[in-house]
Amino acid sequence: SPNPWGSHEFDTNRYPNPKELMQDLHTNHVHALISVWAKFDVGSANSDELIKAGGMYPQVISYVFPPGKGQWYDPFNPVARKIYWQQMSRQIFAKGLDGWWLDASEPELSGNWGEFSDYTTAAGPGAKVFNAYPLEHTRAVYEGQRMETSAKRVFILTRSAWAGQQRNAAVTWSGDIQGNWDVFARQIPAGLNFVASGIPYWNTDTGGFFGGDPADPKYAELFTRWFQFSAFCPMFRVHGTGHPKEMWRFDEATQKILINYDKLRYHFLPYIYSVSWMVTHDNYTMMRPLVFDFRTDTNVFNIPDQFMFGPALMPCPVTHAGATNRNVYLPAGSGWYDFWTGRTLAGGQTVTAAAPVDRLPIYVRAGSIVPYGPKIQYAMQTNDPIELRVYRGADGAFTIYEDEGDNYDYEKGKFATIPMSWHEADHTLEIGRRAGNFPGMLKERTFNIVWVSEDHGVAIASTEKPDAIVHYTGQSVKIACPK
């Protein structure tokens, strides 16, 4: 870019009208994040404004990207936080950008973290407060945008985190990692340990940040397995340097698999959005170490590569090249369904799960009610009808949550919930009375009921012949399943 680092100015040769660009993207149902660092080139207008306010650390020589002389602002300083957001607001947010990719939020000081100990922050010596930098940095953006508007939700993607950062609408990713099998395998326990710390939103650079060529069949297999895992992370994304990794860069067979898992993620959106409400409303965790749900089963204590995704789904990623199956432990105290076949299995046993390259082993807990949306092209497309996949074998419940999608009106009570329960003893599904409402809410919707069994209500495609169809108007209704 011809503009100084931290100037927040677009290269007008490449982006002559950013505001119009964002309007076009929004018309086509695309939302965009923009990468904004905490680093400023020496001599930029934004840098000078922060220096004048006493909100900038001394100049450093950077030997990492981007090289050269630069400075980092002090987010521990409330005045600096305010200025930092105001610069972003008037130069970027005003053009219609949807969210913030806060890279290098450690901060990245010459690749030598010890240098921060030499700085004096507004909160005291850098040696004492260094690790909290990303917490205060994300705070600058979250609180700044919240003060400015409630019409758009804050969304932050950040490379680093500190305790309490979940309050800043921040999703953390695991950093600039290598694209190989060993690193991939380590991502799963890394993510589970991360979310267990109380920060629920996490993800990785699918396929690794460094390395990887889609034309290489060995890398295509690694990317496929990683993509399957990422479809069951709180945020699903691909990012990396070197060779581009869009789906169409891969061979036709790999493309087909990737597209299927992309479709699967969209089908699960009613479930995922409802679980996200559980995170917000009930202090829940979407990606769950098995010990969270099966604490009395000591066999789950040291399983690093299986987890619950919400209350119903247990993905079991494949992390070895050439694998066509893998061992899966089914936690005790529950029955389980194979997502792909509908076959039922007892808990408390280890099974050999079929895992050809196009299949991620997924098991569904008995007693689950999973809202499975229709095939859609974008997230805000109407999710109707919803297929309710009912996995019998135990009592169960789930609540569908809905709101307007991209504002904070839900904090004022503008949302709706639809409670559902499965009663095993009398084989009855109850779709309860809807509570609440919001602008644009569907007053009536269709639920296609599917009693999952072998080869019925399984795999990715919506079920062609549901067992019952309910035209729901917001009132309680009961549907009996033949015993």
Beta strands, then each sheet from edge to edge (+ up, - down):
strand 1: 33-35
strand 2: 39-41
strand 3: 60-62
strand 4: 68-72
strand 5: 99-102
strand 6: 120-121
strand 7: 124-125
strand 8: 156-158
strand 9: 170-173
strand 10: 202-203
strand 11: 287-288
strand 12: 308-309
strand 13: 313-315
strand 14: 325-330
strand 15: 335-338
strand 16: 344-346
strand 17: 349-354
strand 18: 362-365
strand 19: 369-372
strand 20: 386-390
strand 21: 396-402
strand 22: 416-423
strand 23: 428-431
strand 24: 435-436
strand 25: 445-451
strand 26: 468-472
strand 27: 477-480
sheet 1: 1+ 5+ 8+ 9+ 10+
sheet 2: 2+ 4- 3+
sheet 3: 6+ 7-
sheet 4: 11+ 12-
sheet 5: 13+ 18- 15+ 16-
sheet 6: 14+ 17-
sheet 7: 19+ 20- 25- 26+
sheet 8: 21+ 22- 23+ 27-
sheet 9: 21+ 22- 24+
end
